[in-house]
Structure formats: structure tokens, C-alpha cells
Amino acid sequence: MTDMSRTSKGRPVDDEVIEQLAAEAERGYDAGKLRRRGGRKPLGSAAARVVPVRLDPELDRALRERAKSEHSNASEVIRDALRAWLRTA
């Protein structure tokens, strides 16, 4: 038995589906009607910049534990800590 790809609604992708999708693409799409897919939520007023930071193993472990305890992620914990530090600096 072969694994068949499926559409986002679970329909198996067979030759008929491929032909329908190709015909639709050839007719063209109205960009205004296309739904936006996921992606990251914007941070602040402009595109966010990635800033690499090196952490020693102990600090990395503490960061991940804190993120887990707050049901958050490492990036959000770092942003919150930086904002707090900048307010007091």
C-alpha cells in the first residue's frame, strides 16, 4: 500500500485533484481572497529582528524551566526580562 498525499481537508490527492488544482491555478487567483496562512505574529510596530544570544548550559536550563513554568517559550521570557531590565536601567 502506498502513502497518498492528502489535501488540507483530508481528501486523497489523485490525478483528478491534481488536474483540478492545475486548472484553478491556470485561471489565476484573486490575491485579496487568498487566506493568510499562519506565520508569526508581528512584534511591535515593525518587522522583528533575530538577535542570536549564546547561553551557558545552566542559564539555558533555567531559561527553559522558567518558560515551561509560565507556559511560554524562551523568546518570550527573554523579551519580558529585557523589557523589565530596560525599565529599571
C-alpha positions as semicolon CSV with decimal commas, in nm:
position;residue;x (nm);y (nm);z (nm)
1;M;0,000;0,000;0,000
2;T;0,142;0,341;-0,091
3;D;0,111;0,654;0,120
4;M;-0,101;0,904;-0,069
5;S;-0,078;1,275;-0,003
6;R;-0,394;1,446;0,114
7;T;-0,545;1,791;0,079
8;S;-0,583;2,017;0,383
9;K;-0,935;1,875;0,419
10;G;-0,811;1,516;0,412
11;R;-0,907;1,430;0,054
12;P;-0,656;1,197;-0,116
13;V;-0,455;1,377;-0,386
14;D;-0,509;1,173;-0,702
15;D;-0,477;1,264;-1,070
16;E;-0,825;1,420;-1,071
17;V;-0,740;1,651;-0,781
18;I;-0,410;1,748;-0,943
19;E;-0,589;1,838;-1,268
20;Q;-0,848;2,046;-1,079
21;L;-0,578;2,233;-0,889
22;A;-0,376;2,293;-1,206
23;A;-0,682;2,429;-1,389
24;E;-0,759;2,657;-1,096
25;A;-0,401;2,786;-1,092
26;E;-0,405;2,849;-1,467
27;R;-0,721;3,060;-1,429
28;G;-0,535;3,268;-1,172
29;Y;-0,610;3,370;-0,816
30;D;-0,753;3,685;-0,666
31;A;-0,484;3,769;-0,412
32;G;-0,737;3,956;-0,199
33;K;-0,939;3,639;-0,148
34;L;-0,649;3,413;-0,054
35;R;-0,650;3,333;0,314
36;R;-0,343;3,418;0,514
37;R;-0,166;3,116;0,649
38;G;-0,013;3,109;0,993
39;G;0,320;3,277;1,014
40;R;0,450;3,462;1,311
41;K;0,256;3,735;1,479
42;P;0,417;4,077;1,436
43;L;0,611;4,210;1,733
44;G;0,583;4,582;1,789
45;S;0,548;4,835;1,511
46;A;0,785;4,683;1,256
47;A;0,935;4,354;1,148
48;A;1,125;4,188;1,429
49;R;1,497;4,122;1,406
50;V;1,658;3,800;1,522
51;V;1,937;3,855;1,775
52;P;2,144;3,544;1,845
53;V;2,247;3,503;2,207
54;R;2,487;3,244;2,348
55;L;2,390;3,091;2,682
56;D;2,589;2,862;2,908
57;P;2,415;2,531;2,985
58;E;2,299;2,637;3,332
59;L;2,142;2,961;3,208
60;D;1,981;2,779;2,914
61;R;1,835;2,518;3,151
62;A;1,700;2,788;3,384
63;L;1,550;2,976;3,089
64;R;1,371;2,668;2,958
65;E;1,244;2,576;3,306
66;R;1,109;2,930;3,352
67;A;0,942;2,924;3,011
68;K;0,784;2,588;3,088
69;S;0,659;2,704;3,428
70;E;0,500;3,011;3,266
71;H;0,354;2,810;2,976
72;S;0,560;3,030;2,746
73;N;0,871;2,996;2,532
74;A;1,233;3,102;2,568
75;S;1,198;3,400;2,332
76;E;0,905;3,547;2,524
77;V;1,082;3,502;2,859
78;I;1,391;3,676;2,721
79;R;1,184;3,965;2,578
80;D;0,997;4,008;2,908
81;A;1,323;4,004;3,108
82;L;1,486;4,255;2,873
83;R;1,187;4,491;2,892
84;A;1,192;4,470;3,274
85;W;1,566;4,535;3,285
86;L;1,539;4,832;3,047
87;R;1,261;4,988;3,258
88;T;1,486;4,981;3,565
89;A;1,813;5,074;3,394
